Amino acid sequence: MKKILSLTRRAIEEYNMISDGDHIAVGLSGGKDSIVLLKALSLYQKFAPMKFQLSAIHVDLGFKNVSENRFDDLQKFCKDLDVPLYIVKTDLYHIIFEDRKENRPCSLCSKMRRGALNSKAVEIKANKVALGHNKEDLIETFLLSLIYEGRLAVFKPTSYLDRTKITVIRPLLFNAEGDIKAAAKRLSMPILENPCPMDKHSQREYMKDLTKHICKDIPFAKDRMFDAIINPQRYDLFVKKEDED
């Protein structure tokens, strides 16, 4: 966890993600990223120059045919870290897959899941929500926006939500997915299997495969894309003359 923690600390301090007195709710999906994020923040909390409180929130989408005990290991993990875990029960699976029968459900699911997460964060009086987006997630989001929407856009390290007064932070921003996966395996973290029928079949998964394919021929491509995204001084885009004035 040493490298993970070092890069997490860098992101927190470089983008002023945490302030004294913050109550941070970690969006704990049960995947490797969110679990490693919670562990990293728990470790950082021990030596951080500011005092802050941690909670974890898991949004249960209501998938069918899953074990009733599937959260036991997750609950024990949080208890060992002395972090309260809140499990939010929802009917999102029924709404998205059975009621609306969405052909491309990922965007809607993400919005509804994030809404449930933020609502619970407000309820427990958290002022910040931490998400486990990593280095590859940033690159994939950039490619998704470029290819499918025709615009240059990515998520920000920190984002303030006016409606809920919540600030979203992404402390794993500088961490590579491979390092996160290795840390989760090495520390035997309780990763939840993803029961979503769209797992491995989304547009984001296609971007992940595309990036891997590019890196087979150009090993440093991922680092170059990441550096280009986070360094505005490297932008050199076409603009109309009136935009320059």
C-alpha positions in Angstrom: 0.0 0.0 0.0 3.0 2.3 0.2 2.8 3.4 -3.4 -1.0 3.6 -3.3 -0.9 5.8 -0.2 1.9 8.1 -1.6 -0.1 8.8 -4.8 -3.3 9.2 -2.8 -1.7 11.7 -0.5 -0.3 13.6 -3.6 -3.8 13.9 -5.1 -5.3 15.0 -1.8 -2.7 17.7 -1.2 -2.3 18.8 -4.8 -6.0 19.4 -5.3 -6.9 20.4 -1.7 -9.4 17.5 -1.4 -9.7 17.3 2.4 -10.0 20.0 5.0 -10.0 20.0 8.8 -13.4 18.8 10.1 -14.6 17.1 6.9 -16.9 14.1 7.1 -16.1 12.0 4.1 -18.4 9.3 2.8 -16.6 6.7 0.7 -18.8 5.3 -2.1 -18.1 1.6 -1.4 -19.3 -0.4 -4.4 -17.3 -3.5 -3.2 -15.0 -3.4 -6.2 -11.2 -3.2 -5.9 -11.0 0.5 -6.4 -13.4 1.6 -3.7 -12.1 -0.9 -1.2 -8.5 0.2 -1.7 -9.6 3.8 -1.5 -11.3 3.2 1.9 -8.1 1.5 3.2 -5.9 4.3 1.9 -8.0 7.0 3.4 -8.1 5.1 6.7 -4.2 4.9 6.7 -3.9 8.6 5.6 -6.2 9.6 8.5 -3.6 8.4 11.0 -0.9 10.9 10.0 -2.8 13.6 8.0 -2.3 17.2 9.2 -6.0 17.6 9.3 -8.7 15.8 11.3 -11.5 14.2 9.3 -14.2 11.6 9.8 -14.8 8.6 7.5 -18.0 6.7 6.7 -18.7 4.1 3.9 -21.9 3.9 1.8 -22.8 0.9 -0.3 -25.7 1.3 -2.7 -27.5 -2.1 -3.1 -29.0 -2.1 -6.6 -31.3 -5.0 -5.8 -29.9 -7.6 -8.1 -31.7 -11.0 -8.1 -30.1 -14.4 -7.2 -27.4 -13.0 -5.0 -26.4 -14.4 -1.6 -28.1 -12.8 1.5 -24.7 -12.9 3.2 -22.7 -11.2 0.4 -22.1 -8.1 2.5 -20.7 -10.0 5.6 -17.0 -9.7 4.5 -17.5 -6.1 3.6 -19.1 -5.3 6.9 -16.2 -7.0 8.7 -13.6 -5.1 6.6 -15.2 -1.7 7.6 -15.5 -2.8 11.2 -11.8 -3.6 11.4 -11.1 -0.1 10.0 -13.5 1.4 12.6 -15.5 2.9 9.7 -19.3 2.8 9.9 -20.9 1.2 6.8 -24.3 2.2 5.6 -26.1 -0.1 3.1 -28.7 1.6 1.0 -31.4 -0.7 -0.4 -32.8 0.2 -3.8 -34.9 -1.2 -6.7 -32.6 0.1 -9.4 -32.2 -3.3 -11.0 -36.0 -3.7 -11.4 -36.4 -0.1 -12.6 -33.6 -0.1 -15.2 -33.7 -3.7 -16.5 -37.2 -4.9 -15.9 -39.4 -1.8 -15.9 -37.7 0.5 -18.4 -35.8 -2.3 -20.2 -32.9 0.0 -21.1 -30.8 -1.1 -24.0 -27.9 1.1 -22.8 -28.4 1.2 -19.1 -25.0 2.3 -17.8 -25.5 6.0 -17.9 -28.9 6.0 -16.3 -27.8 3.5 -13.6 -24.7 5.6 -12.8 -26.9 8.7 -12.3 -29.5 6.9 -10.2 -26.8 5.1 -8.1 -24.9 8.4 -7.6 -28.2 10.1 -6.5 -28.8 7.4 -3.9 -25.2 7.7 -2.7 -25.3 11.5 -2.4 -28.7 11.4 -0.7 -27.4 9.0 2.0 -24.3 11.2 2.4 -26.5 14.2 3.1 -28.6 12.1 5.6 -25.5 11.1 7.6 -24.3 14.7 7.4 -21.2 14.0 5.3 -20.0 17.1 3.4 -17.8 15.1 0.9 -18.1 11.9 -1.1 -15.0 10.1 -2.1 -15.1 8.0 -5.3 -12.6 5.4 -6.4 -11.8 6.6 -10.0 -8.3 5.8 -11.0 -5.8 6.8 -13.7 -7.3 4.5 -16.3 -10.8 5.7 -15.5 -9.8 9.3 -16.4 -8.4 8.2 -19.7 -11.4 6.1 -20.5 -13.8 8.9 -19.7 -11.8 11.3 -22.0 -12.1 8.8 -24.8 -15.8 8.2 -24.2 -16.5 11.9 -24.4 -14.3 12.3 -27.5 -15.6 9.4 -29.5 -19.3 9.2 -28.4 -20.1 12.8 -27.6 -17.6 14.7 -29.8 -16.3 16.8 -27.0 -13.2 17.0 -24.8 -14.2 16.4 -21.3 -13.3 14.5 -18.2 -14.4 14.4 -14.5 -12.6 16.8 -12.2 -10.5 15.9 -9.2 -13.0 17.7 -7.0 -16.6 18.7 -8.0 -19.1 20.7 -5.9 -22.7 19.7 -6.3 -25.0 22.7 -5.8 -28.2 20.8 -5.1 -26.8 18.6 -2.3 -24.0 20.9 -1.1 -21.7 17.9 -1.4 -18.1 18.0 -2.7 -17.1 14.9 -4.7 -13.4 14.0 -4.4 -11.3 11.4 -6.3 -8.2 10.6 -4.3 -7.1 7.6 -6.4 -6.7 9.8 -9.5 -2.9 9.2 -9.8 -3.1 5.5 -9.1 -2.8 2.9 -11.9 -5.4 0.2 -12.0 -2.8 -2.5 -12.0 -1.3 -1.2 -8.7 -4.7 -1.1 -7.1 -5.6 -4.6 -8.3 -2.2 -5.9 -6.9 -2.7 -4.2 -3.6 -6.2 -5.6 -3.2 -5.0 -9.1 -4.0 -1.9 -8.9 -1.8 -3.9 -7.7 1.2 -6.8 -10.2 0.6 -9.4 -7.5 0.5 -13.1 -8.7 0.3 -13.9 -7.8 -3.3 -17.6 -8.3 -4.2 -18.3 -10.1 -7.4 -20.2 -7.8 -9.8 -23.6 -9.3 -10.6 -24.5 -6.7 -13.2 -25.5 -8.3 -16.6 -23.7 -5.4 -18.3 -20.4 -6.1 -16.6 -17.7 -6.4 -19.3 -20.2 -5.3 -22.0 -20.3 -1.6 -21.6 -18.9 1.3 -23.8 -16.4 1.9 -21.0 -15.2 -1.6 -21.2 -14.6 -1.1 -24.9 -12.5 2.0 -24.1 -10.5 -0.1 -21.7 -9.8 -2.7 -24.3 -9.0 0.0 -26.9 -6.4 1.5 -24.5 -4.8 -1.8 -23.8 -4.6 -2.5 -27.6 -2.9 0.9 -28.2 -0.4 0.2 -25.3 0.6 -3.1 -26.9 2.2 -1.1 -29.7 2.9 2.1 -27.8 3.7 1.1 -24.2 4.0 4.7 -23.0 0.7 5.8 -24.6 -1.3 5.6 -21.4 1.1 7.8 -19.5 1.2 10.4 -22.4 -2.6 10.5 -22.5 -2.9 11.0 -18.7 -0.2 13.7 -18.7 -1.9 15.6 -21.6 -5.3 15.5 -19.7 -4.0 16.8 -16.3 -1.6 19.5 -17.7 -3.6 22.4 -19.2 -0.4 24.0 -20.5 -0.2 21.2 -23.0 -3.5 22.0 -24.6 -3.2 23.3 -28.2 -6.6 23.1 -29.7 -8.3 24.8 -32.7 -10.1 28.0 -31.8 -11.9 30.6 -33.8 -10.3 34.0 -34.1 -13.0 35.8 -32.0 -12.3 33.3 -29.2 -8.7 34.4 -29.0 -9.6 38.1 -28.6 
